Amino acid sequence: MAENLGVFWPQIKVGELVTRPCPEGKHGEMTWRCTGKGWKGKFPDTSDCVSPWLDSIDQLVRKVNRLPNVMPHVLTEYFVK
């Protein structure tokens, strides 16, 4: 078993991918693949780990991106007579 980023990573077979929760304070999961020479890379893949405040901003942007579909109706209904 190896420890990295405050997480214990179990021994697995070559080619397998192990998934663990992100470090404390982050949302998501991180992964690490076992190769014939050990773990792939010096650190696990944390590209899915996101700070809670960044996750909130992402959700807000997704909501705003849906607004253009609503706006023509709102403009027509309330401003164009």
C-alpha positions in Angstrom: 0.0 0.0 0.0 1.3 3.5 -0.9 0.4 6.8 0.6 0.1 10.0 -1.6 -1.8 13.2 -1.1 -3.0 11.9 2.3 -4.7 8.9 0.7 -3.7 5.3 0.9 -3.5 3.5 -2.5 -3.8 -0.3 -2.4 -1.7 -2.8 -4.3 -3.4 -3.7 -7.5 -2.6 -5.6 -10.7 -0.6 -4.1 -13.5 -2.9 -2.1 -15.8 -5.6 -1.6 -13.3 -6.9 1.8 -12.3 -7.8 2.6 -8.7 -10.2 5.4 -7.8 -10.2 7.3 -4.5 -12.1 10.4 -3.1 -10.2 13.6 -3.6 -8.1 15.1 -0.8 -10.0 16.8 2.0 -11.6 20.0 0.9 -12.1 19.0 -2.7 -15.1 17.3 -4.5 -14.7 14.5 -7.0 -12.4 11.5 -7.4 -8.8 11.0 -8.3 -7.3 8.0 -10.1 -4.0 6.2 -10.4 -3.0 3.5 -12.8 -0.6 0.7 -12.0 2.1 0.0 -14.6 4.7 -2.7 -14.8 7.2 -0.3 -13.2 4.9 1.0 -10.4 2.3 3.8 -10.4 1.9 5.9 -13.6 3.4 9.3 -12.9 4.6 10.7 -9.7 1.1 11.7 -8.5 -2.4 10.4 -9.0 -4.6 12.1 -11.6 -6.5 14.8 -9.7 -8.1 16.5 -12.7 -11.5 15.7 -11.4 -10.9 17.2 -8.0 -12.6 20.6 -7.6 -12.8 23.1 -4.8 -16.4 23.6 -3.6 -16.4 27.3 -4.5 -15.2 26.5 -8.1 -17.9 23.8 -8.3 -20.5 26.5 -7.3 -19.2 28.8 -10.1 -19.4 26.0 -12.6 -23.0 25.3 -11.7 -23.8 29.0 -12.0 -22.2 29.2 -15.4 -24.2 26.2 -16.6 -27.5 27.9 -15.5 -26.5 31.1 -17.2 -25.7 29.2 -20.4 -29.3 27.9 -20.5 -30.7 31.5 -20.4 -30.3 32.3 -24.1 -33.0 29.7 -24.8 -35.4 31.5 -22.4 -34.5 35.1 -23.3 -36.2 35.4 -26.7 -39.5 34.3 -25.1 -39.0 36.8 -22.2 -38.1 39.6 -24.6 -41.1 38.9 -26.8 -43.5 38.5 -23.9 -42.5 41.6 -21.9 -40.8 44.1 -24.1 -42.1 43.6 -27.6 -45.8 44.6 -28.1 
